Amino acid sequence: MMATTHALAGVVLAVLVGVVFPGSAAETSVIPVAAAALGGLFPDFDLYAGHRRTLHFPVYFSVAAAGAALVAVATPTTITVAAALFLAAAALHSAMDALGGGLELKPWLGTSERAVYSHYHRRWIRPRRWVRYDGAPEDLLVAIAFAAPAVYVLDGPAQAAVLAAVAVSTLYVLVRKPMVLVTQKIVDALPPQFVDRLPARFVEDFQ
């Protein structure tokens, strides 16, 4: 799924916590909301180095989030709540990737059986393809579904950031496949010595 979808999932998680626990930091401060959005993005920081393996921990993030949640309940401060939401959003991201497509550069072809790596199980979890690939139309629908309650509850810059994420998501969906076709043409035109210097995962589906 798109990075924006994951970020919005983190935001709506923070919003839900604020609704369930009115008066908590999740409702009264933007910091936990921002932390949840960052947690939703964080696993994808491994995009250029072992994507969906280096920073994706579906089991370990979940365990860490549970521990952090207990700390936040026992000592409810802005920092503890923000930390718990960051880890929970990262865990949600890691788990959600199993519902999408595989790691191939043309995931709509469905050729990869690697969705996300579970370090606990020491194996790749296969893609369910409920969302066929990042940037698929259904991915945008999921992003909008996450954004709707956040837009309703939030206001000011936080609400504007959510709407901006939806706009970026929409643009990405429009260019997702054309972007791959353009990249294919560029790779085909490059001299072999330049292609050899590029990360394998970015060119292997084009050769």
N, C-alpha and C positions, 0 to 999 in steps of 0.2 A: 504494500500500500504506500501511498504518497507520504512523504515526511510531514506534510501539512495535516494529513488525516490523523497521524499519530499525535501531533502536537495538539490538535483539537480534541482528541480523545483524552489527553491529559487535562486539558482545560475543563472539559465537562465533568471529569472525575472530581476536580477541585470544587466545581460548582455544586455538585451533588453533596459533597462533604459539608459545604457551607449551608446547604438547605437542611440536611439532616441534623447538623449541629449549629443552629443559629447562635450568633454571637461569638462563634469561634474565629480564629485567625483566618480560616478559609473563607469566611464571609466578610470579615471587616478589613482585611488587608489584601493588596494585590500581589504581595510577595509569594504566598503559597500558590496562587494561580499561575504566576510566572514560572515558579519552580516546577509545577506540574507540566506546563508546556515544554519547558526545557528537558524534563525527564522523558517526555514523549518523543523529543527529537534525539536525545542523547545516543541511543544505540546506533543510529545511522551515521554517527561520526566515524564509524569504521568503513565507510563507503569505499575508501581507496586502499584499505588494508584488511583483507579477510572479511569482506562484508557478510553480515549476519552470523558472524562467528566471533570476531574479536571483542565486540562490545554487546553482544546479544546473549542474555542469560535468563531464559524463561523460568528456570527453576530457582536459581540463586537470587535473582532480583526479587522474586516473589517471597522467598524466605526473608530476605533483608527488609522488604517492605512490611511484612507482618511484624517483624521485630521493631521497626521504626514506628509503626502504628501504635504498638503497645506503649512505647516511650511517649508518643504524642498524647495518648489518652492519659497517661500518668502525669505528664508534665506538659500541658498544652500551651506552648509558646509559639510565636510566629516561626521560629527556626525549626522546632521539632515537627510542627505540622508541615512546613515546607519540605523538610527532608523526607518525611513519610510520603508525601504526594509525589516528590521527584522519583523516589524508588518505585512507588506503585505505578506511576505512568511508564517508567522504563520497563517494568515487568509486563504491563499491559501491551506495550509495543512489541516486546519479544514474543509474547504469546500470539498476538494478532498476526504476525508475519506468517504463521503456519496456516492461516486462513486464506492467504493470498497465493500468488504465483511463485514460480521458482526463480532461481538466480540468473537465468539466461538473459541476454540482452534483448531477445525477442520473446518475452514470456507468454505472449498470446499463442505461441506455437506449442507450448506445454511440453517441452522436451527435457526439462530439468526436474529431478526428484529431490532437490535440496531447497527447503524453504527457510529453515532456521536451525542452527546447531544447538543442541542441548549438551552442555558440558557435563551435566550430571549423568546423563544417559550415554555420553560419549558417542553420539551419533547424530546424523542429520534427521530432522523431522520433515516428512514429506509435505509438499504443498497441497492444501485442500481445494484451492482455486475457487472459493466462494466469491472472492474478488479476483478476477482472472489475472490481473497484472496491475502494477502501480500505474495510475493514470487511466485506468479503464473507466467507462461511464459510471459503473456501479461504485467505483472508488469515490467518485465525486459525490454520489448520493450519500455514501457513508459519511463523508466529510461534512456535508450539509446537515445531516441528521445530528452529528455531534455539535455543529455550530449553532443550531437553532436554540437549544436551551441556554447556551452560553450568551448569545445575543440578547435573549429575553431577560436574563438575570443581571448581566454586567452592564456597565455604562462607561462613558468617557473613553480614555485611551485603550482600556482593555477590550471594550466592545469593538472599537475601531480596528484593533489588531486581529480580532476574530474575523471580522468582515474582510480584512486584507488577506487573511489566510485563505478564505473561500475564493477570493478573486484570483489569487496565485494558483490555487488548485484548478480552477476553471481554465486558466490559460495553459497550465501544464497538460491537462487532458486534451486540449485542442492540438497541442504540438507534439504529444508523446510519440505517436507513430511516425509522423513526418520527420521528427528529429532523428529517429533511428535510420530512416531512409537516406537522409542527408549525410549522416555519419558514415553509412555504408559506402557512399560515393567518395567521401573524403579518404577513408581507409584504402579503398581500391586504387585511388590516385597516388597514394604515398609510396615512395621508394621502400623496398623491403627493409633496408637498414634502419629507417625511421620507425617502421611498424614494429620491428624487433625490440625497440626501446620502450614501447608502450606497455602498461600493465596488461598481462595476458587476458584478464577477465573482461577488458574493454574492447578487445579485438577478436577473441577466439571465435565468436559467433559470426564474424564477418569474413572469416577466411575459409 
